[in-house]
Amino acid sequence: MNKSISLILKVVGLLLSLTFAAFGVLSLRQSNLIPGLVMVGLAIILFIGTTILNDRFPAEEMSGAAAKEQVRNFYRKYKAHIGPVIFWAVSVIIPIIVLYAMVDQQRSGTTNRWITAGWVSTILCMIVAMLWTIHWRFPKWAAIRGWFAQYKYEILIVAVFLLIGATLRSLFITQHPYPWSGDEMSVGTEGRRIINGEVTDFFATGWSGQPNWSFVPTAISEILFGQNILAIRLVSIIEGTLAILFLYLLARELFGKTIAALAAGVLVALPIHLQFSRIGVNNIIDSMTVCLVLWLTLRAIRLDRYQNYLWAGITAGLTFYTYVGTRLVLILAIVLLAYTIIRERGYFRKHLLHLGIFIGAAIIVIAPQGYFFYRHPDVFMTRFGQESILLNHWLPLQAQRTGQSMVAIMWKQTTDTVLVYVSQPAVGNFFNSPNPYLTVLGSIFFLFGMGYALVKCWHTRMMILLVWFWSVVIVGGILTLSPPANTRLVMTLPAVAIFIALGTYQFFEYVLRLKIITPTWQTVLSGAVVLILVLQNTFFYFGVYRTKDYFEDASGEFGQEVGLEIRSLGPNYDYYLFGSPRVFAAFPTSVFLDPNIQMVDLQTKDIDTLTLRPGMGNIFASIPENRSDLDRIAQKFPGGTMIQVPRRYINEILFYAYILKP
């Protein structure tokens, strides 16, 4: 080993061991046993490693003048490396300080802000250190222009896909899907809390156990576009559109430009992907991050450069800060690297530092959120505990209730999940379509593509595609309650698009081998199939699906229309609701639309003792079943106006309301 490099490693090792030891001991003194022991253990390992390095590469004995001269020579020779070393050291030391600060469970908002700044600084330090290490320079304009000239047609094709995808995801966005769901409004409310400064600990969790960082994009959108449904849904529009881009890049890395274009074309108008790209919940980010992380990981393996492993590690770590299902993406990236180690002889030995950069970057990025989940394992397991059939004794209880065997129940779980892609209606949460995810034509080529991948499953690209799809189907579908769970299968959709592209292209490849068509016609016919799928899916989603209002939800519609009615009256009104047992006054949509008004749930027995606040207007609403309660309110508080509001797409009354002006 070069003497100067060994000296750098010794110095950095001693500094890091000292830092780990100090914060480890301080953590132990505050009775934080596990974090303290981990940091002390790392300190000892680093110190022992530095000692071994010092024994194997000892410094030469020399006079004081000679030592000074060596230091000067070392500085002149390696001064360009001092900056990167400092940034690398800082990117490890800051997370230790951040974790130590997080030990205090009663910390102030100011401390939380410093913790957030430290975490962001850590990521920036890693990036700066890597760019400095590789002597990165911003490309010159001539190089940029040459790159665009080389890929201009491909860039144009991708731009067209993105334009069409963004348009389909934005069209009639405030009216369709209807109604605005309570979950969307809950996300919007979390964004509002961030804007109002109510959230200072971004490594804690908010609505539905999701990390507070997952609501930051919504908060930014609300700052820019106002606190409304457009701002909430805009985040999903952007994420859904970016999923098309990253799918193209991933498929191009796996199978080349033609398959990439076909797959991106399929995803552009896939109805279920359109749906979640237009709803202001966080599920659609799964389809974006899985493509991004797998693309960066595959690219790192191919290019064999340190910086690419860093980008992959950082993005993989960031998946811990979004929707709970996205955490599976990190596992998929690790599976891909592990499979590469198994398949390629000598890969592990030659790429030990590369893998260390990936894992180290991911750990550093995850560390604060991981520490929060370590302190609150119940929060980490919230969704798993609620939905998994293996963690809540659901399976044996269901067998006991129905008299069926566990094997029969698991078979039904499997068919309900798998068949939703090709033959079974996609009923259930957030979609509720009368059709499967795919059209008949799409189903055929999806099955062809799946079969082709299974035949060649030992190839790395096929292996990761199959593991990706089936791991989500099993963990997010078969092993969860009420399959098919549309929200939990969103991550499979880019893989589905690739399977369809593969099936289509390989079908015409076989036709080509029969000498019936030419290679040009193979591409043209494959593109024609994708175009037909785009038209079929677009007409269905914006035609039948919209006009038949399959997304309808009486409670969500109630919350939206009552909230809009109250907003139209102005701020000086109190809201009373006879909604039992179906809806409640503080429905998330109503709360988001009218956050500052008093909301009260009433029952028949409350009418006689009810008093109203002086000087305030009042709106009393009821579901149709409780209409008689409004008549009693009108008798007790005469002088108001009785109105009825019909449902938008169904010929029935949504709610009745009795309005008393101030």
VENQUINOR-V567671 format. One record per run of one state. SS is the DSSP state (h for helix, s for strand, l for the rest). FROM is the first residue (numbers start at 1). TO is the last residue. If there is no record, write none. Layout:
ss = (SS	SS)
from = (FROM	FROM)
to = (TO	TO)
This chain:
ss = (l	h	l	h	l	h	l	h	l	h	l	h	l	h	l	s	l	h	l	s	h	l	h	l	h	l	h	l	h	l	h	l	h	l	h	l	h	l	h	l	h	s	l	h	l	h	l	h	l	h	l	s	l	h	l	h	l	h	l	s	l	h	l	s	l	h	l	s	l	h	l	s	l	s	l)
from = (1	3	30	33	57	64	103	109	134	141	151	152	171	182	196	205	206	207	210	211	212	226	229	256	257	269	271	278	285	304	306	322	324	344	347	351	352	376	377	381	382	388	389	394	403	406	422	440	456	460	479	480	481	486	514	519	548	554	570	573	579	588	594	599	602	604	607	617	623	624	637	641	647	653	661)
to = (2	29	32	56	63	102	108	133	140	150	151	170	181	195	204	205	206	209	210	211	225	228	255	256	268	270	277	284	303	305	321	323	343	346	350	351	375	376	380	381	387	388	393	402	405	421	439	455	459	478	479	480	485	513	518	547	553	569	572	578	587	593	598	601	603	606	616	622	623	636	640	646	652	660	662)
